[in-house]
Amino acid sequence: MSNRPNLLFLMPDQLRPDFLSCYGADFIETPHIDSLAERGIRFDKAYSTHPICVPARASLLTGLNAIRTGVTDNGQWLRPDLAACGIHTWPELLNQQGYYTAAIGKMHFYPWDIVHGFGYRVACEDKRWIKVRDDYHEFLHSRGLRKLHGKEHPDYHAGKGATVSPIPWDASWDHFVGSEAVRFIDEYAGEGPFAAMVGFPGPHCPYDPTPEYLDSIDPAQMPAPIPATHTPPEMIRGNVRGNRGDWNGVDYSEFTDDHKQKIRAHYAALVKQIDDEIGDILAALGRTGQLENTLIIFASDHGDYLGDHGMIGKSSFYEASCHVPLILAGPGISGPAVNQEIVALLDVTASLLYAGGAALPGYLDSRPLPGLGAARTPHAALFGATSSGWMFYDGRWKLCKYATGDILFFDLATDPTEEQNLAGDPAHRERYLAMDAALTQELMRSITAANSDRRVYSGNSMWNDDDFGKRGWQRRYPQPIGE
């Protein structure tokens, strides 16, 4: 067995930390995810700084923030000449270290079957992309089944997206991904270590657990959502309009407490199913003798409002949307431990590279997580960006500026549910201005770095360059980053 660890990155889609028992949820039991926290480090202040499916994944793949990748919403993707720009994905860099890289489940790449350096790929894409003919499509077809849009589920509209899957558990999205991950672990016989990412499509909507998992949840025990007392009306209207689109087709203009309670129960049932799949993956590592030599990172790309502030889904910088679970377990890490440092989902990238023995590229925005033994500088604050907003968060104070013109400023120490917007409060004006200046500085740095491919020269200008002075001189494009 190699003395370098296997690397396993487990990432459910749209999972909130407060729906895991290891993060304090008393209405659900997630023993297998809890077991990772028991033997590792649980990060209580982990954030997805780009809390939308595709931007989060583009940043994870490259180690760059969303301004620098240019991917700030689900309709964008990475440029195809990344390598010519001097930027390499983490699987490409780990391939160079002798790792066998694998991507199993949802990756949300464009095109969906591109590999981006992964040597092994089993695709089960987004639950909303029912026309994608991926490996899960072929699996369903072999059983006389097909992918279903949410509206094809019973009582989908009445339940505001909370429904019961007509597809049985043993053919469900998340069980397919879990089973394929187990099969990979059982059958892997490579000479070197593996580095695998396992992306579960759930608990992303539609909230469609199978009956046996729904029966394990008591809807009456669901925590009440945060009220919408202060949420800017334009943000609510935008959220409602977006969900009416064909991809979802649910109208949330009427969104009662009963609707929210039902959605939360169905979401919790999906979380239970994923926990069982992770239990099977851990069991496969154990029976193949690989558990003790596998570094496991568990995290999610973003959260889900589930009715908090009157909204559903994600994409803002409210806690329900951007606060994510993050657990680190494996060789050299003793637990249970709880870390209160602010860390970013983006830090997973540098952590995988460091643990795999790869040199960290100087262009990274990602930093190794604490606990790995890497020389590192803790984040003083986290910078977040999407196409609709920006965030600056120092672990207590959170400043959010949105394309709607809304500005939100919260003190999470005294207002953890983000119900008191302090943006216009004179008592906090000095702190607000300081954070706004820091946000502006980070935006300017990122925008400049995002245009490195267009740079003609660095350092001294070319006023005294003979070649530049000749006719026919051609600039190098794209200019590799750092050159």
Backbone hydrogen bonds, N-H to C=O, Kabsch-Sander energy under -0.5 kcal/mol:
donor,donor_aa,acceptor,acceptor_aa,energy
6,N,293,N,-3.0
7,L,194,F,-2.8
8,L,295,L,-2.8
9,F,196,A,-3.1
10,L,8,L,-0.6
10,L,297,I,-2.9
11,M,9,F,-0.5
11,M,198,V,-3.0
13,D,200,F,-0.6
13,D,202,G,-2.1
14,Q,12,P,-0.6
15,L,302,H,-0.6
16,R,14,Q,-0.5
19,F,16,R,-1.1
20,L,17,P,-1.5
23,Y,20,L,-1.4
24,G,21,S,-1.7
25,A,20,L,-1.9
30,T,28,I,-0.5
34,D,30,T,-2.6
35,S,31,P,-1.7
36,L,32,H,-0.9
36,L,33,I,-0.6
37,A,33,I,-1.5
38,E,34,D,-2.3
39,R,35,S,-1.3
40,G,37,A,-0.7
41,I,328,L,-3.1
42,R,337,A,-2.8
43,F,41,I,-0.6
43,F,326,L,-2.8
44,D,42,R,-0.7
44,D,339,N,-2.3
45,K,339,N,-0.5
46,A,324,V,-0.5
47,Y,343,V,-1.9
48,S,322,C,-3.2
49,T,47,Y,-0.9
52,I,50,H,-2.8
56,A,52,I,-2.3
57,R,53,C,-1.6
58,A,54,V,-2.6
59,S,55,P,-2.1
60,L,56,A,-2.0
61,L,57,R,-2.2
62,T,58,A,-1.5
63,G,59,S,-3.2
68,R,65,N,-0.5
69,T,65,N,-2.1
70,G,66,A,-1.7
71,V,66,A,-0.6
72,T,70,G,-0.8
76,Q,73,D,-1.4
82,L,79,R,-0.7
85,C,81,D,-1.2
85,C,82,L,-0.8
86,G,83,A,-1.7
87,I,82,L,-2.3
90,W,61,L,-1.9
93,L,89,T,-2.1
94,L,90,W,-2.3
95,N,91,P,-2.2
96,Q,92,E,-1.3
97,Q,94,L,-0.9
98,G,95,N,-1.8
99,Y,94,L,-2.2
100,Y,193,P,-2.2
101,T,99,Y,-0.7
102,A,195,A,-2.3
103,A,120,Y,-2.4
104,I,197,M,-2.9
105,G,122,V,-3.1
106,K,199,G,-2.9
114,I,111,P,-1.9
118,F,115,V,-2.0
119,G,101,T,-0.9
120,Y,101,T,-1.2
122,V,103,A,-2.3
124,C,105,G,-1.1
129,W,126,D,-1.4
130,I,128,R,-1.4
132,V,129,W,-1.4
134,D,132,V,-1.4
135,D,123,A,-0.6
136,Y,123,A,-1.5
138,E,134,D,-1.9
139,F,135,D,-2.2
140,L,136,Y,-2.8
141,H,137,H,-2.6
142,S,138,E,-2.0
143,R,139,F,-0.7
143,R,140,L,-1.3
144,G,141,H,-1.7
145,L,140,L,-2.9
152,E,149,H,-2.0
153,H,150,G,-2.3
156,Y,153,H,-1.2
159,G,155,D,-2.1
160,K,157,H,-1.5
161,G,156,Y,-2.9
162,A,159,G,-1.4
163,T,161,G,-0.6
163,T,207,Y,-2.5
165,S,209,P,-2.1
171,A,168,P,-2.0
172,S,169,W,-1.8
176,F,172,S,-2.3
177,V,173,W,-2.0
178,G,174,D,-2.7
179,S,175,H,-2.8
180,E,176,F,-2.3
181,A,177,V,-2.2
182,V,178,G,-2.2
183,R,179,S,-2.5
184,F,180,E,-2.2
185,I,181,A,-2.2
186,D,182,V,-2.9
187,E,183,R,-2.2
188,Y,184,F,-1.7
195,A,100,Y,-2.3
196,A,7,L,-3.0
197,M,102,A,-2.6
198,V,9,F,-3.0
199,G,104,I,-2.8
199,G,197,M,-0.6
200,F,11,M,-1.1
200,F,198,V,-0.7
204,H,13,D,-0.6
204,H,201,P,-0.7
207,Y,161,G,-1.6
208,D,206,P,-1.9
213,Y,210,T,-1.1
214,L,210,T,-2.0
215,D,211,P,-2.5
216,S,213,Y,-0.9
217,I,214,L,-1.6
221,Q,218,D,-2.0
222,M,219,P,-1.6
235,M,232,P,-0.8
236,I,232,P,-1.6
237,R,233,P,-2.7
238,G,234,E,-2.3
239,N,235,M,-1.9
240,V,236,I,-2.4
241,R,237,R,-2.6
242,G,238,G,-2.2
243,N,239,N,-1.5
244,R,240,V,-0.9
244,R,241,R,-0.8
245,G,242,G,-1.0
248,N,245,G,-1.7
249,G,243,N,-0.7
249,G,245,G,-2.2
250,V,243,N,-1.9
252,Y,250,V,-0.7
255,F,253,S,-0.6
260,K,256,T,-2.2
261,Q,257,D,-2.5
262,K,258,D,-2.2
263,I,259,H,-2.5
264,R,260,K,-2.4
265,A,261,Q,-1.9
266,H,262,K,-2.3
267,Y,263,I,-2.7
268,A,264,R,-2.5
269,A,265,A,-1.8
270,L,266,H,-1.7
271,V,267,Y,-2.1
272,K,268,A,-2.2
273,Q,269,A,-1.9
274,I,270,L,-2.1
275,D,271,V,-2.4
276,D,272,K,-1.9
277,E,273,Q,-2.0
278,I,274,I,-2.4
279,G,275,D,-1.9
280,D,276,D,-1.9
281,I,277,E,-2.0
282,L,278,I,-2.6
283,A,279,G,-2.1
284,A,280,D,-2.1
285,L,281,I,-2.1
286,G,282,L,-2.1
287,R,283,A,-2.6
288,T,284,A,-1.4
289,G,286,G,-1.3
290,Q,285,L,-2.8
291,L,285,L,-1.3
293,N,290,Q,-0.8
294,T,291,L,-1.4
295,L,6,N,-3.1
295,L,293,N,-0.5
296,I,294,T,-0.6
296,I,329,A,-3.7
297,I,8,L,-2.7
298,F,327,I,-2.6
299,A,10,L,-2.2
300,S,325,P,-0.8
301,D,12,P,-0.9
303,G,321,S,-3.2
304,D,320,A,-1.1
305,Y,313,G,-2.6
307,G,311,M,-2.3
308,D,305,Y,-2.0
309,H,226,I,-2.4
310,G,226,I,-0.6
310,G,307,G,-2.1
311,M,308,D,-1.8
315,S,51,P,-0.9
321,S,318,Y,-1.3
322,C,318,Y,-2.4
323,H,319,E,-2.3
324,V,46,A,-2.2
324,V,322,C,-0.5
327,I,298,F,-2.5
328,L,41,I,-2.4
329,A,296,I,-2.6
330,G,39,R,-0.6
333,I,330,G,-1.9
334,S,332,G,-0.5
337,A,37,A,-0.6
337,A,40,G,-2.0
339,N,42,R,-2.6
343,V,45,K,-2.3
345,L,47,Y,-2.9
347,D,344,A,-2.0
348,V,345,L,-2.3
349,T,346,L,-1.2
350,A,346,L,-0.6
351,S,347,D,-1.8
352,L,348,V,-2.5
353,L,349,T,-2.1
354,Y,350,A,-2.8
355,A,351,S,-2.5
356,G,352,L,-1.7
357,G,354,Y,-1.6
358,A,353,L,-2.5
364,L,361,P,-1.5
365,D,63,G,-3.0
366,S,63,G,-1.2
372,L,369,L,-1.2
379,H,342,I,-0.6
382,L,393,Y,-3.1
384,G,391,M,-2.4
385,A,49,T,-1.7
386,T,389,G,-2.5
387,S,72,T,-2.3
389,G,386,T,-0.6
390,W,401,K,-2.6
391,M,384,G,-2.3
392,F,399,L,-2.2
393,Y,382,L,-2.2
394,D,397,W,-2.0
398,K,410,F,-2.4
399,L,392,F,-2.9
400,C,408,L,-3.1
401,K,390,W,-2.2
402,Y,406,D,-2.6
403,A,388,S,-2.7
405,G,402,Y,-2.2
408,L,400,C,-2.8
410,F,398,K,-2.5
412,L,396,R,-2.8
412,L,410,F,-0.7
414,T,411,D,-0.7
415,D,411,D,-2.0
418,E,415,D,-2.0
421,N,419,E,-0.6
422,L,409,F,-3.3
422,L,420,Q,-0.6
425,D,422,L,-1.7
428,H,425,D,-1.9
429,R,426,P,-1.3
432,Y,428,H,-2.6
433,L,429,R,-2.6
434,A,430,E,-1.9
435,M,431,R,-2.4
436,D,432,Y,-2.4
437,A,433,L,-2.1
438,A,434,A,-2.0
439,L,435,M,-2.5
440,T,436,D,-2.2
441,Q,437,A,-2.3
442,E,438,A,-2.1
443,L,439,L,-2.3
444,M,440,T,-2.4
445,R,441,Q,-2.3
446,S,442,E,-2.5
447,I,443,L,-2.6
448,T,444,M,-2.1
449,A,445,R,-2.4
450,A,446,S,-2.3
451,N,447,I,-0.7
451,N,448,T,-1.0
452,S,449,A,-1.6
454,R,451,N,-1.6
455,R,452,S,-1.2
465,D,462,M,-1.6
466,D,464,N,-0.6
469,G,465,D,-1.4
470,K,466,D,-0.6
470,K,467,D,-1.4
473,W,470,K,-1.3
479,Q,453,D,-2.3
481,I,85,C,-3.3
483,E,480,P,-1.9
